[in-house]
Amino acid sequence: MNGKSLAIKFYKVVLQARIYHFFFWIIYTLFVALAIQPGRTPKQWVMFSGLILSFHAAVSYFNNYILMGRFLYRRRHFVYGVLLTLTIVAASFPIAVITHKLVNNQDLKNLVWSWNFFLLIVLSVFFSVMLSMVLKLLKNWYQEEQINKHLQQVNLETELKFLRNQINPHFLFNSLNNLYALTLKKSEQAPEVVLRLSNILRYVLYESGDGRVSVEKEIQYLKDYIDLEKIRVGDRVKIDFSVEGETAGRQVPPLLFLTFVENSFKHGAENALSKGWISIALKLTPNETFFEVANSKNNAENTSKSKAPGGIGMVNLKKRLDLLYRGKYSLKIDDTELEYKASLILKN
């Protein structure tokens, strides 16, 4: 076990056993002992300071765990203020008595019972109460922040899983229909369709559950998808898929690029009677991931059909990008009469 693991384990033990309370009052006692020096020797300084601060601690814990919960958090501010003031004043009397007993100087003994000195004691107790109260509120705030972060992470993962599950059911439906048609024709391409479809299903079901996958796996998934679509559209669409840059060690969210590719086939290849084309490019640099998909459009009718391409797929894609890359991505859509292009840049 290395030093970092030991430190984390020690920190957890301290939090669980609330030992930090003990450390706080020890440090506080030493500080008061050095500042006031209520005694003749350093040992007496610490003992007398600890005795006085025990009353400070009692009032502080009474405030933190009873008064705040029953009155302050319930917005009964007036009752809370009155009870806290009475508690501080009540604790100040025994502190004054103890101080009178501990002081050896007669002039100081007489000063102990003055209103000014009593007010000083009240203010010192009030300071301790406020100090412990602030520390408790900061601790509560930190715990709530951690809980909120955890809930946000859970919500993020849930939403991302939901969005991933909506990505390609229609693709699976179309692929099964194509496979059925090929088997009826007893086509030699049927086994290849089964193999590609098997690879895709394995990736979607078993490998895309994590928040990140390697770029190599995502590329292979896209290639399998493109090969299936090539079988469906045949020679009427020219398809080009290029990858540039170093892929080793790079990761991306799973199925992130699929919506662009699906749209290119749905709104480009399916409408192409002949001489259609689809261009897919993935470029990796040390600082950015660039992905671009462009496809041909044949006529005005097709243009009108694809003015809002992607439907729920593009909506979900933008939600995923906002969740995963808020402020760190750029999405540009160029839609003309002859061409549709989507360009995505992700900041690493």
BADO-682563 format. One record per residue (C-alpha): residue in three letters; chain; y negated, z, x negated. Coordinates in Angstrom, 2 decimals. Example, Ala and Ser with C-alpha at 12.3 -4.5 7.8 and 13.67 -1.06 7.14 Angstrom:
<rec dovex="ALA" doba="A" north="4.50" up="7.80" east="-12.30"/>
<rec dovex="SER" doba="A" north="1.06" up="7.14" east="-13.67"/>
This chain:
<rec dovex="MET" doba="A" north="0.00" up="0.00" east="0.00"/>
<rec dovex="ASN" doba="A" north="-3.28" up="-1.10" east="-1.53"/>
<rec dovex="GLY" doba="A" north="-6.62" up="0.71" east="-1.50"/>
<rec dovex="LYS" doba="A" north="-7.95" up="-1.23" east="1.49"/>
<rec dovex="SER" doba="A" north="-4.91" up="-0.32" east="3.63"/>
<rec dovex="LEU" doba="A" north="-5.23" up="3.33" east="2.66"/>
<rec dovex="ALA" doba="A" north="-8.93" up="3.32" east="3.58"/>
<rec dovex="ILE" doba="A" north="-8.21" up="1.74" east="6.99"/>
<rec dovex="LYS" doba="A" north="-5.41" up="4.24" east="7.66"/>
<rec dovex="PHE" doba="A" north="-7.63" up="7.15" east="6.66"/>
<rec dovex="TYR" doba="A" north="-10.42" up="5.83" east="8.91"/>
<rec dovex="LYS" doba="A" north="-8.03" up="5.62" east="11.89"/>
<rec dovex="VAL" doba="A" north="-6.74" up="9.15" east="11.28"/>
<rec dovex="VAL" doba="A" north="-10.29" up="10.48" east="11.11"/>
<rec dovex="LEU" doba="A" north="-11.20" up="8.79" east="14.39"/>
<rec dovex="GLN" doba="A" north="-8.06" up="9.84" east="16.24"/>
<rec dovex="ALA" doba="A" north="-8.22" up="13.48" east="15.08"/>
<rec dovex="ARG" doba="A" north="-12.03" up="13.63" east="15.48"/>
<rec dovex="ILE" doba="A" north="-12.26" up="15.01" east="11.94"/>
<rec dovex="TYR" doba="A" north="-15.64" up="13.35" east="11.64"/>
<rec dovex="HIS" doba="A" north="-17.07" up="16.23" east="13.73"/>
<rec dovex="PHE" doba="A" north="-15.98" up="18.64" east="11.03"/>
<rec dovex="PHE" doba="A" north="-17.48" up="16.50" east="8.28"/>
<rec dovex="PHE" doba="A" north="-20.77" up="16.19" east="10.19"/>
<rec dovex="TRP" doba="A" north="-21.27" up="19.94" east="10.59"/>
<rec dovex="ILE" doba="A" north="-20.22" up="20.65" east="7.01"/>
<rec dovex="ILE" doba="A" north="-22.83" up="18.21" east="5.70"/>
<rec dovex="TYR" doba="A" north="-25.41" up="19.49" east="8.16"/>
<rec dovex="THR" doba="A" north="-24.73" up="23.10" east="7.07"/>
<rec dovex="LEU" doba="A" north="-25.11" up="22.27" east="3.39"/>
<rec dovex="PHE" doba="A" north="-28.37" up="20.47" east="4.09"/>
<rec dovex="VAL" doba="A" north="-29.79" up="23.44" east="6.03"/>
<rec dovex="ALA" doba="A" north="-28.54" up="25.89" east="3.39"/>
<rec dovex="LEU" doba="A" north="-30.37" up="24.03" east="0.63"/>
<rec dovex="ALA" doba="A" north="-33.52" up="23.53" east="2.71"/>
<rec dovex="ILE" doba="A" north="-33.93" up="27.08" east="4.08"/>
<rec dovex="GLN" doba="A" north="-31.82" up="29.22" east="1.70"/>
<rec dovex="PRO" doba="A" north="-31.25" up="32.13" east="4.16"/>
<rec dovex="GLY" doba="A" north="-29.82" up="34.65" east="1.70"/>
<rec dovex="ARG" doba="A" north="-29.79" up="35.85" east="-1.89"/>
<rec dovex="THR" doba="A" north="-26.97" up="33.67" east="-3.30"/>
<rec dovex="PRO" doba="A" north="-25.78" up="30.10" east="-2.64"/>
<rec dovex="LYS" doba="A" north="-22.69" up="31.54" east="-0.98"/>
<rec dovex="GLN" doba="A" north="-24.87" up="33.48" east="1.46"/>
<rec dovex="TRP" doba="A" north="-26.98" up="30.38" east="2.06"/>
<rec dovex="VAL" doba="A" north="-23.92" up="28.49" east="3.27"/>
<rec dovex="MET" doba="A" north="-22.45" up="31.39" east="5.26"/>
<rec dovex="PHE" doba="A" north="-25.68" up="32.27" east="7.07"/>
<rec dovex="SER" doba="A" north="-26.51" up="28.61" east="7.72"/>
<rec dovex="GLY" doba="A" north="-23.04" up="28.04" east="9.13"/>
<rec dovex="LEU" doba="A" north="-23.38" up="31.08" east="11.41"/>
<rec dovex="ILE" doba="A" north="-26.74" up="29.89" east="12.76"/>
<rec dovex="LEU" doba="A" north="-25.55" up="26.31" east="13.18"/>
<rec dovex="SER" doba="A" north="-22.51" up="27.45" east="15.14"/>
<rec dovex="PHE" doba="A" north="-24.93" up="28.14" east="18.01"/>
<rec dovex="HIS" doba="A" north="-26.52" up="24.74" east="17.46"/>
<rec dovex="ALA" doba="A" north="-23.07" up="23.19" east="17.66"/>
<rec dovex="ALA" doba="A" north="-22.18" up="25.09" east="20.85"/>
<rec dovex="VAL" doba="A" north="-25.32" up="23.86" east="22.61"/>
<rec dovex="SER" doba="A" north="-24.80" up="20.32" east="21.29"/>
<rec dovex="TYR" doba="A" north="-21.22" up="20.04" east="22.56"/>
<rec dovex="PHE" doba="A" north="-22.14" up="21.66" east="25.87"/>
<rec dovex="ASN" doba="A" north="-24.82" up="18.99" east="26.24"/>
<rec dovex="ASN" doba="A" north="-22.67" up="16.06" east="25.09"/>
<rec dovex="TYR" doba="A" north="-19.55" up="16.80" east="27.07"/>
<rec dovex="ILE" doba="A" north="-20.81" up="18.64" east="30.18"/>
<rec dovex="LEU" doba="A" north="-24.51" up="18.18" east="30.88"/>
<rec dovex="MET" doba="A" north="-24.67" up="14.49" east="29.98"/>
<rec dovex="GLY" doba="A" north="-21.58" up="13.58" east="31.98"/>
<rec dovex="ARG" doba="A" north="-22.47" up="15.56" east="35.08"/>
<rec dovex="PHE" doba="A" north="-26.22" up="15.01" east="35.21"/>
<rec dovex="LEU" doba="A" north="-27.69" up="12.52" east="32.72"/>
<rec dovex="TYR" doba="A" north="-25.21" up="9.68" east="33.35"/>
<rec dovex="ARG" doba="A" north="-25.58" up="10.26" east="37.09"/>
<rec dovex="ARG" doba="A" north="-29.37" up="9.88" east="36.80"/>
<rec dovex="ARG" doba="A" north="-30.11" up="13.47" east="37.80"/>
<rec dovex="HIS" doba="A" north="-32.71" up="13.64" east="35.08"/>
<rec dovex="PHE" doba="A" north="-34.76" up="16.58" east="36.35"/>
<rec dovex="VAL" doba="A" north="-31.73" up="18.87" east="36.75"/>
<rec dovex="TYR" doba="A" north="-30.46" up="17.73" east="33.35"/>
<rec dovex="GLY" doba="A" north="-33.79" up="18.52" east="31.66"/>
<rec dovex="VAL" doba="A" north="-34.01" up="21.98" east="33.25"/>
<rec dovex="LEU" doba="A" north="-30.43" up="22.95" east="32.36"/>
<rec dovex="LEU" doba="A" north="-30.75" up="21.66" east="28.81"/>
<rec dovex="THR" doba="A" north="-34.00" up="23.58" east="28.29"/>
<rec dovex="LEU" doba="A" north="-32.46" up="26.82" east="29.63"/>
<rec dovex="THR" doba="A" north="-29.39" up="26.36" east="27.43"/>
<rec dovex="ILE" doba="A" north="-31.50" up="25.84" east="24.30"/>
<rec dovex="VAL" doba="A" north="-33.69" up="28.87" east="25.06"/>
<rec dovex="ALA" doba="A" north="-30.63" up="31.02" east="25.79"/>
<rec dovex="ALA" doba="A" north="-29.05" up="30.04" east="22.47"/>
<rec dovex="SER" doba="A" north="-32.30" up="30.70" east="20.59"/>
<rec dovex="PHE" doba="A" north="-32.21" up="34.46" east="21.33"/>
<rec dovex="PRO" doba="A" north="-28.99" up="35.24" east="19.41"/>
<rec dovex="ILE" doba="A" north="-30.19" up="32.97" east="16.61"/>
<rec dovex="ALA" doba="A" north="-33.40" up="35.02" east="16.42"/>
<rec dovex="VAL" doba="A" north="-31.38" up="38.26" east="16.29"/>
<rec dovex="ILE" doba="A" north="-29.12" up="36.93" east="13.54"/>
<rec dovex="THR" doba="A" north="-32.13" up="35.68" east="11.59"/>
<rec dovex="HIS" doba="A" north="-33.76" up="39.11" east="11.91"/>
<rec dovex="LYS" doba="A" north="-30.63" up="40.72" east="10.50"/>
<rec dovex="LEU" doba="A" north="-30.33" up="38.28" east="7.63"/>
<rec dovex="VAL" doba="A" north="-33.93" up="38.41" east="6.45"/>
<rec dovex="ASN" doba="A" north="-34.66" up="41.06" east="3.84"/>
<rec dovex="ASN" doba="A" north="-38.42" up="40.68" east="3.70"/>
<rec dovex="GLN" doba="A" north="-40.14" up="43.03" east="6.19"/>
<rec dovex="ASP" doba="A" north="-43.04" up="40.64" east="6.78"/>
<rec dovex="LEU" doba="A" north="-40.63" up="37.89" east="7.69"/>
<rec dovex="LYS" doba="A" north="-38.71" up="40.26" east="9.99"/>
<rec dovex="ASN" doba="A" north="-41.89" up="40.88" east="11.93"/>
<rec dovex="LEU" doba="A" north="-42.56" up="37.17" east="12.06"/>
<rec dovex="VAL" doba="A" north="-39.12" up="36.51" east="13.59"/>
<rec dovex="TRP" doba="A" north="-40.17" up="38.03" east="16.91"/>
<rec dovex="SER" doba="A" north="-43.39" up="36.10" east="17.15"/>
<rec dovex="TRP" doba="A" north="-43.76" up="33.30" east="19.67"/>
<rec dovex="ASN" doba="A" north="-44.43" up="30.78" east="16.95"/>
<rec dovex="PHE" doba="A" north="-41.19" up="31.56" east="15.13"/>
<rec dovex="PHE" doba="A" north="-39.21" up="31.60" east="18.39"/>
<rec dovex="LEU" doba="A" north="-40.67" up="28.19" east="19.22"/>
<rec dovex="LEU" doba="A" north="-39.59" up="27.00" east="15.78"/>
<rec dovex="ILE" doba="A" north="-36.03" up="28.15" east="16.52"/>
<rec dovex="VAL" doba="A" north="-36.09" up="26.37" east="19.89"/>
<rec dovex="LEU" doba="A" north="-37.29" up="23.17" east="18.23"/>
<rec dovex="SER" doba="A" north="-34.60" up="23.41" east="15.53"/>
<rec dovex="VAL" doba="A" north="-31.88" up="23.75" east="18.20"/>
<rec dovex="PHE" doba="A" north="-33.45" up="20.89" east="20.13"/>
<rec dovex="PHE" doba="A" north="-33.38" up="18.75" east="16.98"/>
<rec dovex="SER" doba="A" north="-29.66" up="19.45" east="16.48"/>
<rec dovex="VAL" doba="A" north="-28.95" up="18.62" east="20.12"/>
<rec dovex="MET" doba="A" north="-30.89" up="15.37" east="19.93"/>
<rec dovex="LEU" doba="A" north="-29.23" up="14.42" east="16.64"/>
<rec dovex="SER" doba="A" north="-25.73" up="14.94" east="18.00"/>
<rec dovex="MET" doba="A" north="-26.72" up="13.23" east="21.25"/>
<rec dovex="VAL" doba="A" north="-27.98" up="10.14" east="19.43"/>
<rec dovex="LEU" doba="A" north="-24.81" up="9.99" east="17.35"/>
<rec dovex="LYS" doba="A" north="-22.67" up="10.27" east="20.47"/>
<rec dovex="LEU" doba="A" north="-24.64" up="7.54" east="22.25"/>
<rec dovex="LEU" doba="A" north="-24.34" up="5.29" east="19.21"/>
<rec dovex="LYS" doba="A" north="-20.60" up="5.94" east="19.11"/>
<rec dovex="ASN" doba="A" north="-20.28" up="5.16" east="22.83"/>
<rec dovex="TRP" doba="A" north="-22.33" up="2.00" east="22.39"/>
<rec dovex="TYR" doba="A" north="-20.15" up="0.89" east="19.49"/>
<rec dovex="GLN" doba="A" north="-16.96" up="1.53" east="21.49"/>
<rec dovex="GLU" doba="A" north="-18.33" up="-0.38" east="24.48"/>
<rec dovex="GLU" doba="A" north="-19.28" up="-3.25" east="22.22"/>
<rec dovex="GLN" doba="A" north="-15.76" up="-3.35" east="20.81"/>
<rec dovex="ILE" doba="A" north="-14.29" up="-3.27" east="24.32"/>
<rec dovex="ASN" doba="A" north="-16.65" up="-6.03" east="25.46"/>
<rec dovex="LYS" doba="A" north="-15.76" up="-8.13" east="22.44"/>
<rec dovex="HIS" doba="A" north="-12.07" up="-7.62" east="23.18"/>
<rec dovex="LEU" doba="A" north="-12.57" up="-8.58" east="26.83"/>
<rec dovex="GLN" doba="A" north="-14.59" up="-11.62" east="25.82"/>
<rec dovex="GLN" doba="A" north="-11.83" up="-12.64" east="23.43"/>
<rec dovex="VAL" doba="A" north="-9.21" up="-12.19" east="26.16"/>
<rec dovex="ASN" doba="A" north="-11.33" up="-14.18" east="28.62"/>
<rec dovex="LEU" doba="A" north="-11.89" up="-16.87" east="26.01"/>
<rec dovex="GLU" doba="A" north="-8.18" up="-17.17" east="25.27"/>
<rec dovex="THR" doba="A" north="-7.35" up="-17.20" east="28.98"/>
<rec dovex="GLU" doba="A" north="-9.90" up="-19.89" east="29.73"/>
<rec dovex="LEU" doba="A" north="-8.82" up="-21.98" east="26.77"/>
<rec dovex="LYS" doba="A" north="-5.18" up="-21.77" east="27.86"/>
<rec dovex="PHE" doba="A" north="-6.21" up="-22.74" east="31.38"/>
<rec dovex="LEU" doba="A" north="-8.17" up="-25.72" east="30.08"/>
<rec dovex="ARG" doba="A" north="-5.31" up="-26.81" east="27.81"/>
<rec dovex="ASN" doba="A" north="-2.87" up="-26.62" east="30.72"/>
<rec dovex="GLN" doba="A" north="-5.06" up="-29.04" east="32.67"/>
<rec dovex="ILE" doba="A" north="-5.27" up="-31.62" east="29.92"/>
<rec dovex="ASN" doba="A" north="-2.48" up="-34.12" east="30.48"/>
<rec dovex="PRO" doba="A" north="-0.24" up="-33.67" east="33.54"/>
<rec dovex="HIS" doba="A" north="-1.19" up="-37.17" east="34.71"/>
<rec dovex="PHE" doba="A" north="-0.23" up="-38.53" east="31.29"/>
<rec dovex="LEU" doba="A" north="3.24" up="-37.00" east="31.64"/>
<rec dovex="PHE" doba="A" north="3.52" up="-38.47" east="35.13"/>
<rec dovex="ASN" doba="A" north="2.55" up="-41.94" east="33.87"/>
<rec dovex="SER" doba="A" north="4.93" up="-41.70" east="30.92"/>
<rec dovex="LEU" doba="A" north="7.85" up="-40.79" east="33.16"/>
<rec dovex="ASN" doba="A" north="7.01" up="-43.70" east="35.43"/>
<rec dovex="ASN" doba="A" north="6.90" up="-46.04" east="32.44"/>
<rec dovex="LEU" doba="A" north="10.21" up="-44.67" east="31.21"/>
<rec dovex="TYR" doba="A" north="11.71" up="-45.21" east="34.64"/>
<rec dovex="ALA" doba="A" north="10.50" up="-48.82" east="34.68"/>
<rec dovex="LEU" doba="A" north="11.92" up="-49.44" east="31.20"/>
<rec dovex="THR" doba="A" north="15.31" up="-47.99" east="32.10"/>
<rec dovex="LEU" doba="A" north="15.46" up="-50.22" east="35.17"/>
<rec dovex="LYS" doba="A" north="14.85" up="-53.20" east="32.87"/>
<rec dovex="LYS" doba="A" north="17.32" up="-51.75" east="30.36"/>
<rec dovex="SER" doba="A" north="14.64" up="-52.19" east="27.77"/>
<rec dovex="GLU" doba="A" north="15.37" up="-51.42" east="24.13"/>
<rec dovex="GLN" doba="A" north="12.07" up="-49.51" east="24.06"/>
<rec dovex="ALA" doba="A" north="13.36" up="-46.78" east="26.39"/>
<rec dovex="PRO" doba="A" north="14.89" up="-44.63" east="23.59"/>
<rec dovex="GLU" doba="A" north="11.62" up="-44.84" east="21.64"/>
<rec dovex="VAL" doba="A" north="9.68" up="-43.71" east="24.71"/>
<rec dovex="VAL" doba="A" north="12.03" up="-40.75" east="25.12"/>
<rec dovex="LEU" doba="A" north="11.61" up="-39.81" east="21.45"/>
<rec dovex="ARG" doba="A" north="7.80" up="-40.05" east="21.54"/>
<rec dovex="LEU" doba="A" north="7.63" up="-38.16" east="24.80"/>
<rec dovex="SER" doba="A" north="9.91" up="-35.47" east="23.40"/>
<rec dovex="ASN" doba="A" north="7.65" up="-35.05" east="20.36"/>
<rec dovex="ILE" doba="A" north="4.59" up="-34.78" east="22.58"/>
<rec dovex="LEU" doba="A" north="6.18" up="-32.20" east="24.89"/>
<rec dovex="ARG" doba="A" north="7.36" up="-30.14" east="21.91"/>
<rec dovex="TYR" doba="A" north="3.85" up="-30.12" east="20.50"/>
<rec dovex="VAL" doba="A" north="2.18" up="-29.25" east="23.80"/>
<rec dovex="LEU" doba="A" north="4.67" up="-26.54" east="24.78"/>
<rec dovex="TYR" doba="A" north="5.48" up="-24.87" east="21.48"/>
<rec dovex="GLU" doba="A" north="2.95" up="-25.77" east="18.80"/>
<rec dovex="SER" doba="A" north="-0.37" up="-25.86" east="20.63"/>
<rec dovex="GLY" doba="A" north="-0.28" up="-22.27" east="21.87"/>
<rec dovex="ASP" doba="A" north="-2.18" up="-20.96" east="18.86"/>
<rec dovex="GLY" doba="A" north="-5.93" up="-21.19" east="18.61"/>
<rec dovex="ARG" doba="A" north="-5.70" up="-23.59" east="15.67"/>
<rec dovex="VAL" doba="A" north="-3.26" up="-26.20" east="14.44"/>
<rec dovex="SER" doba="A" north="-3.17" up="-28.26" east="11.28"/>
<rec dovex="VAL" doba="A" north="-4.99" up="-31.57" east="11.35"/>
<rec dovex="GLU" doba="A" north="-1.74" up="-33.27" east="10.30"/>
<rec dovex="LYS" doba="A" north="0.02" up="-32.08" east="13.47"/>
<rec dovex="GLU" doba="A" north="-2.89" up="-33.15" east="15.65"/>
<rec dovex="ILE" doba="A" north="-2.89" up="-36.59" east="14.03"/>
<rec dovex="GLN" doba="A" north="0.86" up="-36.99" east="14.54"/>
<rec dovex="TYR" doba="A" north="0.43" up="-35.97" east="18.17"/>
<rec dovex="LEU" doba="A" north="-2.26" up="-38.61" east="18.67"/>
<rec dovex="LYS" doba="A" north="-0.07" up="-41.24" east="16.99"/>
<rec dovex="ASP" doba="A" north="2.83" up="-40.44" east="19.32"/>
<rec dovex="TYR" doba="A" north="0.50" up="-40.65" east="22.29"/>
<rec dovex="ILE" doba="A" north="-0.97" up="-43.97" east="21.10"/>
<rec dovex="ASP" doba="A" north="2.50" up="-45.41" east="20.46"/>
<rec dovex="LEU" doba="A" north="3.51" up="-44.57" east="24.02"/>
<rec dovex="GLU" doba="A" north="0.39" up="-46.22" east="25.38"/>
<rec dovex="LYS" doba="A" north="0.99" up="-49.28" east="23.21"/>
<rec dovex="ILE" doba="A" north="4.35" up="-49.75" east="24.89"/>
<rec dovex="ARG" doba="A" north="2.65" up="-49.56" east="28.28"/>
<rec dovex="VAL" doba="A" north="-0.34" up="-51.86" east="27.65"/>
<rec dovex="GLY" doba="A" north="1.49" up="-54.32" east="25.42"/>
<rec dovex="ASP" doba="A" north="-0.35" up="-57.00" east="23.47"/>
<rec dovex="ARG" doba="A" north="-3.35" up="-57.25" east="25.77"/>
<rec dovex="VAL" doba="A" north="-5.14" up="-54.43" east="23.92"/>
<rec dovex="LYS" doba="A" north="-5.71" up="-54.18" east="20.17"/>
<rec dovex="ILE" doba="A" north="-5.57" up="-50.57" east="19.01"/>
<rec dovex="ASP" doba="A" north="-6.85" up="-49.28" east="15.67"/>
<rec dovex="PHE" doba="A" north="-6.49" up="-45.67" east="14.51"/>
<rec dovex="SER" doba="A" north="-7.89" up="-44.71" east="11.09"/>
<rec dovex="VAL" doba="A" north="-8.00" up="-41.39" east="9.23"/>
<rec dovex="GLU" doba="A" north="-10.31" up="-40.80" east="6.28"/>
<rec dovex="GLY" doba="A" north="-10.65" up="-37.70" east="4.13"/>
<rec dovex="GLU" doba="A" north="-8.47" up="-34.83" east="2.93"/>
<rec dovex="THR" doba="A" north="-6.35" up="-33.33" east="5.74"/>
<rec dovex="ALA" doba="A" north="-4.50" up="-30.68" east="3.71"/>
<rec dovex="GLY" doba="A" north="-5.44" up="-27.17" east="4.77"/>
<rec dovex="ARG" doba="A" north="-7.72" up="-28.35" east="7.59"/>
<rec dovex="GLN" doba="A" north="-7.29" up="-26.99" east="11.09"/>
<rec dovex="VAL" doba="A" north="-8.65" up="-27.88" east="14.52"/>
<rec dovex="PRO" doba="A" north="-8.17" up="-26.56" east="18.07"/>
<rec dovex="PRO" doba="A" north="-5.04" up="-28.17" east="19.57"/>
<rec dovex="LEU" doba="A" north="-5.40" up="-31.15" east="21.92"/>
<rec dovex="LEU" doba="A" north="-9.13" up="-31.29" east="21.31"/>
<rec dovex="PHE" doba="A" north="-9.30" up="-35.05" east="20.70"/>
<rec dovex="LEU" doba="A" north="-6.85" up="-36.10" east="23.39"/>
<rec dovex="THR" doba="A" north="-9.40" up="-36.41" east="26.20"/>
<rec dovex="PHE" doba="A" north="-11.36" up="-39.06" east="24.27"/>
<rec dovex="VAL" doba="A" north="-8.22" up="-41.08" east="23.62"/>
<rec dovex="GLU" doba="A" north="-7.03" up="-40.73" east="27.21"/>
<rec dovex="ASN" doba="A" north="-10.39" up="-41.98" east="28.46"/>
<rec dovex="SER" doba="A" north="-10.28" up="-44.99" east="26.16"/>
<rec dovex="PHE" doba="A" north="-6.96" up="-46.09" east="27.64"/>
<rec dovex="LYS" doba="A" north="-7.80" up="-45.13" east="31.19"/>
<rec dovex="HIS" doba="A" north="-11.20" up="-46.79" east="31.35"/>
<rec dovex="GLY" doba="A" north="-10.71" up="-49.45" east="28.70"/>
<rec dovex="ALA" doba="A" north="-7.12" up="-50.55" east="28.22"/>
<rec dovex="GLU" doba="A" north="-6.01" up="-50.25" east="31.83"/>
<rec dovex="ASN" doba="A" north="-8.85" up="-52.48" east="32.97"/>
<rec dovex="ALA" doba="A" north="-8.36" up="-55.05" east="30.21"/>
<rec dovex="LEU" doba="A" north="-6.58" up="-58.18" east="31.28"/>
<rec dovex="SER" doba="A" north="-6.64" up="-59.55" east="27.74"/>
<rec dovex="LYS" doba="A" north="-8.48" up="-59.20" east="24.45"/>
<rec dovex="GLY" doba="A" north="-9.27" up="-55.55" east="25.03"/>
<rec dovex="TRP" doba="A" north="-9.66" up="-53.23" east="22.09"/>
<rec dovex="ILE" doba="A" north="-9.71" up="-49.52" east="21.26"/>
<rec dovex="SER" doba="A" north="-10.99" up="-48.08" east="17.97"/>
<rec dovex="ILE" doba="A" north="-10.19" up="-44.49" east="17.02"/>
<rec dovex="ALA" doba="A" north="-11.55" up="-42.96" east="13.81"/>
<rec dovex="LEU" doba="A" north="-11.13" up="-39.51" east="12.32"/>
<rec dovex="LYS" doba="A" north="-13.20" up="-38.66" east="9.25"/>
<rec dovex="LEU" doba="A" north="-12.98" up="-35.36" east="7.40"/>
<rec dovex="THR" doba="A" north="-15.61" up="-34.11" east="4.97"/>
<rec dovex="PRO" doba="A" north="-15.92" up="-30.66" east="3.36"/>
<rec dovex="ASN" doba="A" north="-18.55" up="-29.63" east="5.92"/>
<rec dovex="GLU" doba="A" north="-17.80" up="-31.68" east="9.04"/>
<rec dovex="THR" doba="A" north="-15.06" up="-33.18" east="11.17"/>
<rec dovex="PHE" doba="A" north="-16.09" up="-36.49" east="12.69"/>
<rec dovex="PHE" doba="A" north="-14.10" up="-38.08" east="15.54"/>
<rec dovex="GLU" doba="A" north="-15.10" up="-41.28" east="17.30"/>
<rec dovex="VAL" doba="A" north="-13.42" up="-43.32" east="20.01"/>
<rec dovex="ALA" doba="A" north="-14.75" up="-46.69" east="21.22"/>
<rec dovex="ASN" doba="A" north="-13.23" up="-49.08" east="23.72"/>
<rec dovex="SER" doba="A" north="-14.10" up="-52.41" east="25.28"/>
<rec dovex="LYS" doba="A" north="-15.25" up="-52.88" east="28.85"/>
<rec dovex="ASN" doba="A" north="-14.70" up="-56.16" east="30.60"/>
<rec dovex="ASN" doba="A" north="-17.17" up="-56.60" east="33.40"/>
<rec dovex="ALA" doba="A" north="-19.70" up="-54.98" east="35.68"/>
<rec dovex="GLU" doba="A" north="-17.01" up="-53.70" east="37.98"/>
<rec dovex="ASN" doba="A" north="-15.33" up="-51.85" east="35.17"/>
<rec dovex="THR" doba="A" north="-18.69" up="-50.56" east="34.03"/>
<rec dovex="SER" doba="A" north="-19.36" up="-49.04" east="37.41"/>
<rec dovex="LYS" doba="A" north="-15.95" up="-47.43" east="37.42"/>
<rec dovex="SER" doba="A" north="-16.46" up="-45.79" east="34.07"/>
<rec dovex="LYS" doba="A" north="-20.01" up="-44.52" east="34.38"/>
<rec dovex="ALA" doba="A" north="-18.61" up="-41.01" east="34.50"/>
<rec dovex="PRO" doba="A" north="-15.37" up="-41.36" east="32.53"/>
<rec dovex="GLY" doba="A" north="-12.92" up="-38.59" east="32.06"/>
<rec dovex="GLY" doba="A" north="-13.54" up="-36.61" east="35.24"/>
<rec dovex="ILE" doba="A" north="-12.18" up="-33.09" east="34.91"/>
<rec dovex="GLY" doba="A" north="-10.94" up="-33.93" east="31.41"/>
<rec dovex="MET" doba="A" north="-14.42" up="-34.38" east="29.99"/>
<rec dovex="VAL" doba="A" north="-15.73" up="-31.37" east="31.89"/>
<rec dovex="ASN" doba="A" north="-12.97" up="-29.21" east="30.43"/>
<rec dovex="LEU" doba="A" north="-13.54" up="-30.68" east="26.98"/>
<rec dovex="LYS" doba="A" north="-17.22" up="-29.72" east="27.04"/>
<rec dovex="LYS" doba="A" north="-16.30" up="-26.22" east="28.20"/>
<rec dovex="ARG" doba="A" north="-13.87" up="-25.88" east="25.30"/>
<rec dovex="LEU" doba="A" north="-16.46" up="-27.11" east="22.84"/>
<rec dovex="ASP" doba="A" north="-19.02" up="-24.64" east="24.19"/>
<rec dovex="LEU" doba="A" north="-16.52" up="-21.80" east="23.86"/>
<rec dovex="LEU" doba="A" north="-15.25" up="-22.74" east="20.41"/>
<rec dovex="TYR" doba="A" north="-18.21" up="-24.42" east="18.71"/>
<rec dovex="ARG" doba="A" north="-21.33" up="-23.22" east="20.50"/>
<rec dovex="GLY" doba="A" north="-24.28" up="-24.49" east="18.50"/>
<rec dovex="LYS" doba="A" north="-21.96" up="-26.01" east="15.92"/>
<rec dovex="TYR" doba="A" north="-21.01" up="-29.35" east="17.42"/>
<rec dovex="SER" doba="A" north="-22.60" up="-32.61" east="18.46"/>
<rec dovex="LEU" doba="A" north="-21.27" up="-34.83" east="21.25"/>
<rec dovex="LYS" doba="A" north="-22.82" up="-38.25" east="21.81"/>
<rec dovex="ILE" doba="A" north="-21.83" up="-40.72" east="24.52"/>
<rec dovex="ASP" doba="A" north="-22.91" up="-44.38" east="24.41"/>
<rec dovex="ASP" doba="A" north="-22.05" up="-46.29" east="27.57"/>
<rec dovex="THR" doba="A" north="-23.03" up="-49.96" east="27.79"/>
<rec dovex="GLU" doba="A" north="-21.82" up="-52.91" east="29.81"/>
<rec dovex="LEU" doba="A" north="-19.44" up="-54.06" east="27.09"/>
<rec dovex="GLU" doba="A" north="-18.54" up="-50.89" east="25.22"/>
<rec dovex="TYR" doba="A" north="-17.97" up="-47.18" east="25.71"/>
<rec dovex="LYS" doba="A" north="-18.20" up="-44.91" east="22.66"/>
<rec dovex="ALA" doba="A" north="-17.81" up="-41.16" east="22.27"/>
<rec dovex="SER" doba="A" north="-18.73" up="-39.49" east="18.97"/>
<rec dovex="LEU" doba="A" north="-17.95" up="-35.87" east="18.18"/>
<rec dovex="ILE" doba="A" north="-19.09" up="-33.95" east="15.10"/>
<rec dovex="LEU" doba="A" north="-17.74" up="-30.46" east="14.43"/>
<rec dovex="LYS" doba="A" north="-19.34" up="-28.18" east="11.87"/>
<rec dovex="ASN" doba="A" north="-16.74" up="-26.47" east="9.70"/>
